[in-house]
Amino acid sequence: MLFRTRVAPTEVATAGGDPVTGPGTGAQAGTGAESGTEWYQQPPGTDAGPGTDAGPAPGADDPAPPRPPDPLTPAQAFDALYAYCAPTLVQQTYLLTGRRRLAREAVERAFQLAWHRWPEVAVDRDPAGWVRAAAHDYALSPWHRLRPRQQPEPQPTDPTGRALLTALLELPPPYRRTLLLYDGVGLDLPDTAAETEASTPAAAGRLLYARATVTARLPEPVAPDDLNRLLATLPSGVRPGPTKPPALRARADLRARRWIHAAIAFTTLLLTTTALTLHTAPDHYEPPVPPGAPVQGVPPKAAPGPLSRTEQKLRAKLRSATAAGPERLHPEAH
């Protein structure tokens, strides 16, 4: 249980294979069913080769120094971090949300983000704290309030536990997170203020208000120092989901590839639109055509009047003449 404890730094491997400070060794994380033996195993020890016998070498006074163990690969270090931190992170996130499914989803998303940024997480001074902050941020996102609850959450059987969970969920999210980090996880006040992105006096004020509100709602008087015990025993029945670290790593890689493909598609669409705009846009200035205006003072066009006597005779002659034949080719002489 990570309540009231800090993560013990041990050796994990970076993406390049160099040892860095991490949450636990493979031997610690791979011991016990709860620790995730089926997810992570310590690399097999190196067999004694020439010059590495445990006993003294022939003709030498001192025994040869033992060969140091091989550094963990990034996948092994990630699996060890998950096996060491996932159960407690799910319990902490459940205290923040009161929803088991959301707590498991937040922890899985945090570990997917950690694998996506593993070179950054591996060299962090507190990888467990990095994943914890990511899980808490995701769990306290205001968008989750719009998600409908598919089924009612099982409540604790203990009346004190039910009252404590109800009082926690009625606190504002910053106050709830401050109380959990200080009294549940065991961080000191400056670290609590840094993780909640607040000043130290503001974190102290939130802590005092949250303590007073929670203890006043409990059915029996509880000292503020006893809140750690109650917070540790309340989510004891909450466990991580069935997802294993290899599946988390695969989902993180798939999500990264999808984001890359989406970025490539968006960039291609943007470039195509820009090229089409440049091709169809005019390359010179065309002044607009001014609107027409009526011209005043121009007499209207006169219609043709009646034919004169001479024009009437000519029309009658043309109508009576032969329309074909030699007469049409030889004009009449006058």
C-alpha positions in Angstrom: 0.0 0.0 0.0 1.4 3.3 -1.1 -0.6 5.4 1.4 1.7 7.4 3.7 4.7 6.2 1.8 6.9 7.6 -0.9 8.1 5.7 -3.9 11.4 3.9 -3.2 13.9 4.8 -6.0 15.4 1.8 -7.7 16.9 1.0 -11.0 14.8 1.0 -14.2 15.9 1.3 -17.8 15.5 4.3 -20.1 14.5 4.0 -23.7 18.2 3.8 -24.6 19.0 1.2 -22.0 20.7 3.3 -19.4 19.8 2.7 -15.8 17.8 5.5 -14.1 15.9 6.1 -10.9 12.5 4.3 -11.0 9.8 2.9 -8.7 11.0 -0.6 -8.1 13.2 -3.4 -9.3 12.0 -6.4 -11.2 12.5 -8.6 -8.1 10.3 -6.4 -6.0 7.6 -5.8 -8.6 7.5 -9.4 -9.8 6.9 -11.0 -6.4 3.4 -12.1 -5.5 0.2 -12.4 -7.4 -0.8 -8.9 -6.7 2.5 -7.5 -7.9 2.0 -8.9 -11.3 4.3 -11.9 -11.7 2.6 -12.9 -14.9 3.3 -9.5 -16.4 6.9 -9.0 -15.6 9.9 -11.2 -14.8 13.4 -10.3 -13.9 15.8 -11.1 -16.7 17.5 -14.4 -16.1 20.8 -14.2 -14.3 23.9 -14.5 -16.2 25.7 -17.8 -16.0 29.2 -17.9 -14.7 31.5 -17.7 -17.6 35.3 -17.8 -17.9 36.8 -15.5 -15.3 33.5 -15.0 -13.4 33.4 -18.0 -11.1 32.2 -17.4 -7.6 35.2 -19.2 -6.1 38.8 -17.9 -6.3 40.4 -18.1 -9.7 43.3 -20.5 -10.1 46.5 -18.8 -9.1 44.6 -15.7 -7.6 44.4 -14.7 -4.0 41.0 -12.8 -4.2 37.8 -14.0 -5.9 36.7 -12.3 -9.1 34.0 -9.7 -8.6 30.5 -10.8 -9.6 29.2 -9.6 -12.9 26.6 -6.8 -12.5 23.1 -7.6 -13.7 21.9 -6.5 -17.1 19.8 -3.3 -17.1 16.1 -3.6 -17.7 14.7 -2.9 -21.1 12.1 -0.2 -21.5 9.2 -2.7 -21.7 10.4 -4.5 -18.6 10.8 -1.2 -16.6 7.3 -0.1 -17.7 5.8 -3.5 -16.6 7.5 -3.2 -13.3 6.2 0.3 -12.8 2.7 -0.8 -13.6 2.8 -3.8 -11.3 4.1 -1.6 -8.5 1.8 1.4 -8.8 -1.4 0.3 -10.6 -3.3 -1.2 -7.6 -2.7 1.9 -5.4 -3.4 4.4 -8.2 -6.7 2.8 -8.9 -7.7 3.1 -5.3 -6.6 6.7 -5.1 -8.5 7.6 -8.2 -11.6 5.9 -6.9 -11.5 8.2 -3.9 -11.4 11.1 -6.2 -14.3 10.1 -8.4 -16.3 7.5 -6.6 -16.6 5.5 -9.8 -14.7 2.3 -10.3 -14.8 2.2 -14.1 -13.6 5.7 -14.4 -10.8 5.1 -11.9 -9.5 2.1 -14.0 -9.9 4.1 -17.2 -7.9 7.0 -15.8 -5.1 4.8 -14.6 -4.9 3.0 -17.9 -4.8 6.3 -19.8 -2.1 7.6 -17.5 0.1 4.5 -18.2 -0.6 4.8 -21.9 0.6 8.4 -21.8 3.6 7.3 -19.7 4.6 4.7 -22.3 4.1 7.2 -25.1 6.5 9.6 -23.2 8.7 6.9 -21.7 12.0 8.6 -22.3 10.7 11.5 -20.3 9.1 9.4 -17.6 12.1 7.0 -17.2 14.5 9.9 -16.3 12.0 11.6 -13.9 13.0 11.6 -10.3 9.6 10.1 -9.4 8.0 8.1 -12.2 5.2 6.9 -9.9 4.4 10.5 -9.1 4.4 11.4 -12.8 1.8 8.7 -13.6 -0.2 9.6 -10.5 -0.5 13.2 -11.6 -1.6 12.1 -15.1 -4.2 9.8 -13.6 -5.6 12.4 -11.2 -5.8 15.0 -13.9 -7.7 12.7 -16.2 -10.1 11.5 -13.5 -10.9 15.1 -12.4 -11.6 16.3 -15.9 -14.9 18.2 -16.0 -15.9 16.4 -19.2 -16.6 13.2 -17.2 -19.6 14.8 -15.6 -21.4 14.6 -18.9 -21.0 10.8 -19.1 -24.0 8.9 -17.9 -23.5 6.2 -15.3 -24.4 2.9 -16.7 -25.0 1.2 -13.3 -25.1 2.3 -9.7 -21.8 2.1 -7.8 -21.6 -0.3 -4.9 -21.3 1.6 -1.6 -19.0 0.7 1.3 -20.7 -1.5 3.9 -19.2 0.4 6.8 -21.3 3.5 7.8 -18.1 5.4 8.5 -16.8 4.5 5.0 -20.0 5.6 3.3 -20.0 8.9 5.1 -16.4 9.4 4.3 -16.8 8.7 0.6 -19.9 10.9 0.4 -18.1 13.8 2.2 -15.1 13.4 -0.1 -17.2 13.5 -3.3 -19.0 16.7 -2.0 -15.8 18.6 -1.7 -14.6 20.7 -4.7 -12.0 18.7 -6.8 -9.0 20.8 -5.7 -9.8 20.3 -2.0 -10.5 16.6 -2.5 -7.2 16.1 -4.3 -5.3 18.1 -1.7 -6.7 16.0 1.1 -5.9 12.7 -0.7 -2.3 13.7 -1.5 -1.5 14.9 2.0 -3.4 12.5 4.2 -3.7 9.6 1.8 -0.5 9.5 -0.2 1.6 11.1 2.5 3.1 14.0 0.5 4.4 17.0 2.4 2.7 20.3 2.0 5.1 21.8 -0.6 4.9 18.7 -2.8 1.1 18.7 -2.4 0.9 22.3 -3.5 3.2 21.7 -6.5 1.1 18.7 -7.7 -2.1 20.6 -7.3 -0.6 23.7 -9.0 -1.3 26.0 -6.0 0.8 28.0 -3.6 1.7 26.5 -0.2 -0.6 28.8 1.8 -3.5 28.0 -0.6 -2.8 24.2 -0.2 -2.7 24.6 3.6 -6.1 26.4 3.5 -7.6 23.8 1.3 -6.3 21.0 3.6 -7.7 22.6 6.7 -11.1 23.2 5.1 -11.3 19.7 3.7 -10.3 18.1 7.0 -12.9 20.1 8.9 -15.7 19.3 6.4 -14.9 15.6 6.2 -14.5 15.0 9.9 -17.8 16.9 10.6 -19.7 14.5 8.3 -18.5 11.3 9.9 -20.8 9.5 12.4 -18.1 9.2 15.0 -15.4 11.7 16.0 -12.2 11.1 14.1 -9.0 12.9 14.6 -7.4 14.4 11.5 -4.4 12.1 11.9 -6.8 9.1 11.7 -7.9 10.1 8.2 -4.9 8.2 6.7 -6.2 5.0 8.1 -9.7 5.5 6.9 -8.5 6.6 3.4 -6.3 3.5 3.2 -9.1 1.0 4.2 -12.0 2.6 2.2 -11.0 1.5 -1.3 -9.5 -1.9 -0.4 -11.9 -3.8 -2.6 -11.1 -1.8 -5.8 -8.7 -3.5 -8.1 -7.2 -2.6 -11.5 -8.9 -3.9 -14.6 -7.9 -7.1 -16.5 -5.8 -5.2 -18.9 -2.1 -6.2 -18.8 0.9 -4.0 -19.4 1.7 -5.5 -22.9 -1.9 -4.6 -23.9 -1.5 -1.1 -22.6 1.7 -0.6 -24.5 0.1 -1.9 -27.7 -2.9 0.5 -27.2 -0.5 3.4 -26.6 1.4 2.6 -29.8 -1.9 2.2 -31.7 -3.1 5.6 -30.4 0.2 7.2 -31.4 0.0 5.8 -34.9 -3.6 7.0 -35.3 -2.6 10.5 -34.2 0.2 10.5 -36.7 -2.1 9.3 -39.5 -4.6 12.0 -38.6 -1.9 14.7 -38.6 -0.7 13.5 -42.0 -4.2 13.5 -43.4 -5.0 17.0 -42.0 -1.7 18.3 -43.4 -2.4 16.8 -46.8 -5.9 18.3 -46.8 -4.5 21.7 -45.8 -1.8 21.6 -48.5 -4.4 20.5 -51.2 -6.8 23.3 -50.2 -4.0 25.9 -50.3 -2.8 24.7 -53.7 -6.3 24.8 -55.1 -6.9 28.2 -53.7 -3.6 29.5 -55.3 -4.5 27.9 -58.6 -8.1 29.3 -58.8 -7.4 32.8 -57.3 -7.1 35.7 -59.8 -3.5 36.9 -60.4 -4.3 40.5 -61.3 -6.7 43.2 -60.2 -10.0 43.4 -62.0 -12.0 46.5 -61.2 -15.7 45.9 -60.6 -18.2 46.8 -63.2 -20.1 49.9 -62.1 -23.9 49.6 -62.1 -25.8 51.0 -65.1 -27.6 54.3 -65.0 -30.4 55.5 -67.4 -29.4 58.2 -70.0 -31.7 61.2 -70.0 -32.6 63.4 -73.1 -32.3 60.7 -75.8 -35.5 60.5 -78.0 -37.0 57.0 -78.3 -36.5 55.0 -81.5 -39.3 55.6 -83.9 -41.2 52.7 -85.4 -41.5 52.4 -89.2 -44.5 54.4 -90.6 -47.0 53.5 -93.4 -45.6 52.9 -97.0 -45.8 55.6 -99.5 -47.7 55.2 -102.9 -44.5 54.5 -104.7 -43.4 51.9 -102.2 -46.8 50.2 -102.3 -46.5 49.9 -106.2 -43.1 48.4 -105.9 -44.3 45.9 -103.4 -47.2 44.9 -105.6 -45.0 44.5 -108.6 -42.5 42.3 -106.6 -45.3 40.1 -105.4 -46.8 39.7 -109.0 -43.5 39.1 -110.7 -42.2 35.6 -111.4 -40.2 34.2 -108.5 -38.0 32.0 -110.9 -36.9 32.0 -114.5 -34.9 34.1 -116.9 -36.9 37.2 -116.1 -35.2 37.2 -112.7 -31.7 37.2 -114.4 -32.4 39.9 -117.0 -33.5 43.2 -115.5 -36.1 45.2 -117.3 -34.6 48.1 -119.3 -36.0 51.6 -119.2 
